[in-house]
Structures are given as C-alpha cells and as structure tokens.
Amino acid sequence: MRKKDIRYRPGHAGYVSEFTRFIDDFIDGHPEVQQSQRHGWYIYWDHNIDLSELERQKRDNVPAKPYSYD
C-alpha cells in the first residue's frame, strides 16, 4: 500500500502526531469508513428543500409572547 503525500501546516518541520498517523493508516486500510461518512452526510444534511412547505410553515407559525409569565 502506497502512503499518500499529505501536506501539513508549514513551520512544523513535517511533524505528524501519533494520532494523525493512526487515523491516516486506519482510513487507508478501511476505505468503507469514508463511504459510510458520505452516506451519513447525505442522510442528515443534503435534503431536497420544498420551498412551498417552508413558506406554509412560516405562515402557520404562532409567535411566542416576549414574556411568558403574563
């Protein structure tokens, strides 16, 4: 397995922490992890937005009183 060339922050003389090396090696050995991360991203973040539904929700919203103890 070929090590990928990773550029780290300049001024650190090429220092790579033990944890970063572990994660890089883990990701190299388990490509399914990145696929799972992408899948999770699409589940929770990338949704099609129905603008008419958003507008309906805004119209149906009841404003909260500024002081709830009246």
Secondary structure by P-SEA (a helix, b strand, c coil): cccccccccccccccccaaaaaaaaaaaacaaaaaaaaaaaaacccccccaaaaaaaaaacccccccccc
